[in-house]
Amino acid sequence: MNKERVFEIDLVRGFVLLLVILFHLAYDLYRFLELRVFSFIIHPLFEAFLRKPFIGVLILISGISCSFSRDNLRRGKRMLTFSALLTLITYVIDNYVWNGSGMIWFNILHVISFSSLIYALLDFLTSKKRDRVGEKAEEDFTVLLLILGIYIVLLEQILAAYPYTTKPASLWLLPFGFPPANLRMMDYLPLLPWLGFFLVGAAIGRVAYKDKKSRFTNAAAKLTVTLRPLTWIGEHSLTVYVLHQPVLLLLVLGLKTLFLP
């Protein structure tokens, strides 16, 4: 077991990411090969009770992980680069390769990158006071993250339920959950409420992992070897996430070319 990694974080992240990959495979088979057997993925119950909860876990884990990072600004900028690249690639596919497929304007990569940058900003703005005051200020910062995260989650629920007749919508408001109505999008996730999940995760990480060490340092070697494929995915989550969808699309569109007229 790699002592520098947090076993349980990599395991959960790897497991959820594997489910995300399977979801995208099912979606591509349904969307591009029109295999109706996979139509369950567009059912509202699937969205409410499976897809969204697992996305929440993945973003929560990302928030916990930011408490281990020495430089969340650098981490956020790196993620933002990959996010922009993903948007650019899907733009090219939508406009020049597979017209009408839709593009990814804002998805989980964008949420995590912006959330990391927001966390880094909050960390910077409060760092001088925390250095001056000490442990009490660190606890206050953790409470601030928790309250802010819960507020953002609840705010999204309030806005969704509020019976306004004119809903604000523009590209500038797209990251917050108010995209233009006629915009073609795939895999859309806004900051509201998902930024809230990230900040709650950051608060959990600061409490549960103060020493920045795994809670399962004595896990049996046989167990860690058995679970190694999942922890490997968790360790390389960004690379796996960025590459899996292009690979799946090539596979599915290749099958479409070979077997369908």
Long-range contacts (C-beta under 8 A, 24 or more apart in sequence): 1-217, 1-219, 1-221, 1-224, 3-217, 5-214, 5-231, 5-235, 6-65, 6-68, 6-209, 6-213, 6-214, 7-214, 7-216, 7-217, 7-219, 7-224, 7-231, 8-214, 8-215, 8-216, 9-61, 9-64, 9-65, 9-214, 9-234, 10-230, 10-231, 10-234, 10-235, 11-227, 11-230, 11-231, 11-234, 12-57, 12-61, 12-234, 13-58, 13-61, 13-62, 13-65, 13-233, 13-234, 13-237, 14-229, 14-230, 14-231, 14-232, 14-233, 14-234, 14-235, 14-237, 15-230, 15-234, 16-54, 16-57, 16-58, 16-61, 17-58, 17-233, 17-234, 17-237, 17-240, 17-241, 18-230, 18-233, 19-54, 20-54, 20-55, 20-58, 20-241, 21-240, 21-244, 21-248, 23-51, 24-244, 24-245, 24-248, 25-248, 25-252, 28-248, 28-249, 28-252, 29-252, 32-249, 32-252, 32-253, 32-256, 33-252, 33-255, 33-256, 33-260, 55-108, 55-189, 55-194, 56-194, 56-197, 58-108, 59-108, 59-111, 59-112, 59-115, 59-194, 59-197, 59-198, 59-201, 60-197, 60-198, 60-200, 60-201, 60-204, 61-201, 62-112, 62-115, 62-116, 62-198, 62-201, 63-115, 63-119, 63-149, 63-197, 63-198, 63-199, 63-200, 63-201, 63-202, 63-203, 63-204, 63-205, 64-201, 64-202, 64-204, 64-205, 64-208, 64-209, 65-201, 65-205, 66-116, 66-119, 66-198, 66-201, 66-202, 66-205, 67-202, 67-205, 67-206, 67-209, 67-212, 68-205, 68-209, 68-212, 71-120, 72-116, 72-117, 72-119, 72-120, 72-123, 73-116, 73-117, 73-120, 73-124, 75-116, 75-120, 76-113, 76-114, 76-115, 76-116, 76-117, 76-119, 76-120, 77-113, 77-117, 78-113, 79-109, 79-112, 79-113, 79-116, 79-238, 80-110, 80-113, 80-114, 80-117, 82-109, 82-113, 82-238, 82-242, 83-107, 83-109, 83-110, 83-113, 85-242, 86-242, 89-246, 90-186, 93-249, 94-184, 98-253, 100-184, 101-186, 102-184, 102-185, 102-186, 103-184, 103-185, 103-186, 104-185, 104-186, 104-187, 104-188, 105-174, 105-179, 105-183, 105-185, 105-188, 106-174, 106-175, 106-185, 106-188, 106-189, 106-190, 107-186, 107-187, 107-188, 107-189, 108-187, 108-189, 108-194, 108-241, 109-241, 109-242, 110-175, 110-189, 111-189, 111-190, 111-191, 111-194, 111-195, 111-198, 112-198, 114-175, 114-191, 114-195, 115-191, 115-194, 115-195, 115-198, 115-199, 116-198, 118-195, 118-199, 119-145, 119-198, 119-199, 119-202, 138-206, 141-206, 142-203, 142-206, 142-207, 143-203, 145-199, 145-200, 145-202, 145-203, 145-206, 146-199, 146-200, 146-203, 148-196, 148-199, 149-195, 149-196, 149-197, 149-198, 149-199, 149-200, 149-201, 149-202, 149-203, 150-196, 150-200, 151-196, 152-191, 152-192, 152-193, 152-195, 152-196, 152-199, 153-193, 153-196, 153-197, 153-200, 154-196, 155-192, 155-193, 155-196, 156-192, 156-193, 156-196, 157-193, 159-192
